[in-house]
Amino acid sequence: MPRYEFRCRACGDTFEVNRSMAAAGDPANCPHGHTDTVKLLSAIAVTGRGGATGGAPAPTGGGCCGGACGC
């Protein structure tokens, strides 16, 4: 289930709420009981291993083809 981060405007506390994507826009109450909260945008890091190379590391080195042709 996705986790969303909120900040309370009244006390400044930052807290997380687990909820379905369908409820992502619903308001959330602060753990201290305040109702004036704002949902924060989360910066996520995606480190995939898929793609066109099928998970193989990209060639390193110089030359026209990454050093594999010996040029």
Backbone hydrogen bonds, N-H to C=O, Kabsch-Sander energy under -0.5 kcal/mol:
donor,donor_aa,acceptor,acceptor_aa,energy
4,Y,17,V,-3.0
6,F,15,F,-3.4
7,R,38,V,-2.4
8,C,13,D,-2.9
9,R,36,D,-3.0
10,A,36,D,-0.6
12,G,8,C,-1.5
15,F,6,F,-2.5
17,V,4,Y,-2.9
19,R,2,P,-1.9
19,R,17,V,-0.6
23,A,20,S,-0.9
24,A,21,M,-1.4
26,D,23,A,-1.5
30,C,34,H,-2.8
33,G,30,C,-2.4
37,T,35,T,-1.5
38,V,7,R,-2.3
40,L,5,E,-3.2
44,I,42,S,-0.7
46,V,44,I,-0.5
47,T,45,A,-0.6
54,G,51,G,-1.5
56,A,53,T,-1.2
66,G,63,G,-0.7
68,A,65,C,-0.7
70,G,67,G,-0.5
